[in-house]
Amino acid sequence: MEFAVCYDHSGFDLARSLFLDLTAFLALMTPWAVARLIEIAREDGAAALQLA
């Protein structure tokens, strides 16, 4: 007895899925990375003011 496969195992579907996963990951991580860079820049600026 054979079972019907209701989805395709093509490479295009795999590539699209990986692209969407990567895009979602980057969309979620970008705001955090920008906030971290701003925080680091502010710390460096505060340290420069303390030395003066």
GROMACS elastic network, one bead per residue, 0.5 to 0.9 nm:
[ bonds ]
;  ai    aj funct       b0    kb
    5     8     6  0.76909   500
    8    13     6  0.75912   500
    9    12     6  0.85234   500
    9    13     6  0.71154   500
    9    14     6  0.77280   500
   10    13     6  0.55793   500
   10    14     6  0.67798   500
   10    15     6  0.89381   500
   11    14     6  0.50694   500
   11    15     6  0.61088   500
   11    16     6  0.85421   500
   12    15     6  0.50990   500
   12    16     6  0.60695   500
   12    17     6  0.85114   500
   13    16     6  0.50934   500
   13    17     6  0.60701   500
   13    18     6  0.85876   500
   14    17     6  0.51150   500
   14    18     6  0.61708   500
   14    19     6  0.85383   500
   15    18     6  0.51532   500
   15    19     6  0.60452   500
   15    20     6  0.85762   500
   16    19     6  0.50473   500
   16    20     6  0.61256   500
   16    21     6  0.85457   500
   17    20     6  0.51883   500
   17    21     6  0.61285   500
   17    22     6  0.85947   500
   18    21     6  0.50523   500
   18    22     6  0.60789   500
   18    23     6  0.84715   500
   19    22     6  0.51757   500
   19    23     6  0.60397   500
   19    24     6  0.85571   500
   20    23     6  0.50151   500
   20    24     6  0.60623   500
   20    25     6  0.85242   500
   21    24     6  0.51853   500
   21    25     6  0.61657   500
   21    26     6  0.86703   500
   22    25     6  0.50628   500
   22    26     6  0.61658   500
   22    27     6  0.85093   500
   23    26     6  0.51971   500
   23    27     6  0.60437   500
   23    28     6  0.86175   500
   24    27     6  0.50330   500
   24    28     6  0.62150   500
   24    29     6  0.86296   500
   25    28     6  0.52414   500
   25    29     6  0.61325   500
   25    30     6  0.85612   500
   26    29     6  0.50574   500
   26    30     6  0.57944   500
   27    30     6  0.56262   500
   27    31     6  0.76647   500
   28    31     6  0.67674   500
   28    32     6  0.76472   500
   29    32     6  0.53495   500
   29    33     6  0.62223   500
   29    34     6  0.87584   500
   30    33     6  0.50984   500
   30    34     6  0.61530   500
   30    35     6  0.85869   500
   31    34     6  0.51491   500
   31    35     6  0.61171   500
   31    36     6  0.85622   500
   32    35     6  0.51459   500
   32    36     6  0.61436   500
   32    37     6  0.86763   500
   33    36     6  0.50572   500
   33    37     6  0.62046   500
   33    38     6  0.86647   500
   34    37     6  0.51211   500
   34    38     6  0.62418   500
   34    39     6  0.86179   500
   35    38     6  0.51329   500
   35    39     6  0.61750   500
   35    40     6  0.86924   500
   36    39     6  0.50200   500
   36    40     6  0.61947   500
   36    41     6  0.86029   500
   37    40     6  0.51009   500
   37    41     6  0.61377   500
   37    42     6  0.86277   500
   38    41     6  0.50632   500
   38    42     6  0.61890   500
   38    43     6  0.86661   500
   39    42     6  0.51680   500
   39    43     6  0.62776   500
   39    44     6  0.87407   500
   40    43     6  0.51054   500
   40    44     6  0.62656   500
   40    45     6  0.86408   500
   41    44     6  0.51423   500
   41    45     6  0.61810   500
   41    46     6  0.86631   500
   42    46     6  0.61233   500
   42    47     6  0.85809   500
   43    46     6  0.51275   500
   43    47     6  0.62003   500
   43    48     6  0.86762   500
   44    47     6  0.51173   500
   44    48     6  0.62462   500
   44    49     6  0.87487   500
   45    48     6  0.51296   500
   45    49     6  0.63318   500
   45    50     6  0.87780   500
   46    49     6  0.51371   500
   46    50     6  0.63191   500
   46    51     6  0.88571   500
   47    50     6  0.51350   500
   47    51     6  0.64317   500
   47    52     6  0.89666   500
   48    51     6  0.52935   500
   48    52     6  0.65952   500
   49    52     6  0.53576   500
